[in-house]
Amino acid sequence: MADTSFHDFIFGFCTSLLILTTLSHSVSGLSSKVHASLFIFGDSIFDAGNNNYTNTSYRANFQPYGETFFKNPTGRFSDGRLISDFIAEYANLPIIPPYLQPGNQQFTNGSNFASAGAGALVETFHGLVIDLHSQLSHFERVRESLTKNLGDEEAKTLISRAVYLFSAGSNDYSYIFGTNSSILRTHSHREFVGMVLGNITTAIKEIYNKGGRKFGFLTLDPLGCIPFSRPLGKEGGCFEAITPYVQLHNEELPKLLQKLETELKGFRYSLSNYNEFLSDRINNPSKYGFKEGKVACCGSGPFRGTFSCGGQRGTKEYDLCPNTSDHVFFDSGHPTERVNQQFAMLFWSGTPNSTAPYNLKALFEN
């Protein structure tokens, strides 16, 4: 707050309350009267804890996950809040709980269906994650619940005004290099990227056919350059074998969305360049207030790239940095809360050179 307004600030509790209320609204830029729900699909970028309630080892429900904001582990693959948590805050929504959380039956603010390890393809880590197709089935149950509780017309209005946030694709490409290399021999990278984007297209159209109109997407992160990939690269560089998949996906995704915009009446979207955002912080951490861009805060081995944070995934020994906010990455594959907040702000109110054709603020407002 500017010094010139400080003395005005102390004139009584009511005046203080009014100013604080005004300030809180200016953070998001939305009136408190505006209410658009948020439905979240995808992988560990957005998983708020759904995997806690499934039979999988892909969990983050133990220390030191969650240490920065929640002070205890929630299932989020970060030291604190995720991109989607900040987006909810900017949209004047509460933090959206995981769909599978026991007792979660209130969906008027939206729902989070994301599952760590999930891909666009059913085959990706099959049996260990909630794939995108299954997430859509969960959304249909939520839609039925809203219709039952609100009535048909009010539920339709909520569905059409809501924003649908997606993070999908990264695990599909990681999977074929890790555990399903036969696909590398039977499919060209163009064919495989086409399969991934085809399933994402199917998901978008399914939500559209049920009334959804406003969507948010991220480009893929630089998969070959995150801590768990670097040990596979030459002399500590990026693991370049996966890069053609990432590049082609990120080239074709905007073309796909532009095509859908012409085909589907009322379809609007926000696409933010997560790849460029994260690459810049990996390579130039000090430019954004970080000290370390390549080595994770929590993990073991070179670059702390072994996925051992918390010591509950087969490798008990791990290192933990003294100051999380110095690092771009919290664990071997996921950013710190500080990075998530920086990207959420870009996604929310970024200019067309980073987030286009709309930013999320525009989608929530209209």
RASUL-V786210 format. One record per backbone hydrogen bond with DSSP energy under -1.0 kcal/mol. NH is the residue of the N-H (numbers start at 1). CO is the residue of the C=O. If there is no record, write none. Layout:
# RASUL-V786210
nh co
NH CO
NH CO
This chain:
# RASUL-V786210
nh co
5 2
6 3
9 5
11 8
12 10
16 12
17 13
18 14
19 15
20 16
21 17
22 18
23 19
24 20
25 21
26 22
27 23
29 25
34 31
38 109
39 163
40 111
41 165
46 43
47 43
52 49
53 50
54 51
56 54
59 57
65 62
66 78
67 64
68 79
71 66
75 60
78 76
86 82
87 83
88 84
89 85
90 86
91 87
92 89
93 88
99 112
101 98
104 101
105 103
111 38
112 97
113 40
115 42
118 115
124 121
126 123
128 125
132 119
135 131
136 132
137 133
138 134
139 135
140 136
141 137
142 138
143 139
144 140
145 141
146 142
147 143
148 144
149 145
150 146
151 147
155 151
156 152
157 153
158 154
159 155
160 156
161 157
162 158
163 37
164 214
165 39
166 216
167 41
173 169
174 170
175 171
176 172
178 174
179 175
180 175
183 180
186 182
187 183
192 188
193 189
194 190
195 191
196 192
197 193
198 194
199 195
200 196
201 197
202 198
203 199
204 200
205 201
206 202
207 203
208 204
209 205
211 208
212 207
215 268
216 164
217 270
219 272
223 221
225 222
228 332
229 226
230 226
232 229
233 230
237 234
239 224
240 238
246 242
247 243
248 244
249 245
250 246
251 247
252 248
253 249
256 252
257 253
258 254
259 255
260 256
261 257
262 258
263 259
264 260
267 264
268 213
270 215
271 356
272 217
273 354
274 272
277 273
278 274
279 275
280 276
281 277
282 278
283 279
284 280
287 284
288 285
289 286
290 285
291 326
292 326
296 303
297 329
298 330
299 319
300 306
304 301
305 302
306 300
308 306
311 308
319 299
321 297
326 323
327 324
328 292
330 334
331 334
336 328
340 336
341 337
342 338
343 339
344 340
345 341
346 342
347 343
348 344
349 345
350 346
354 351
355 351
356 271
360 347
361 348
363 359
364 360
365 361
366 362
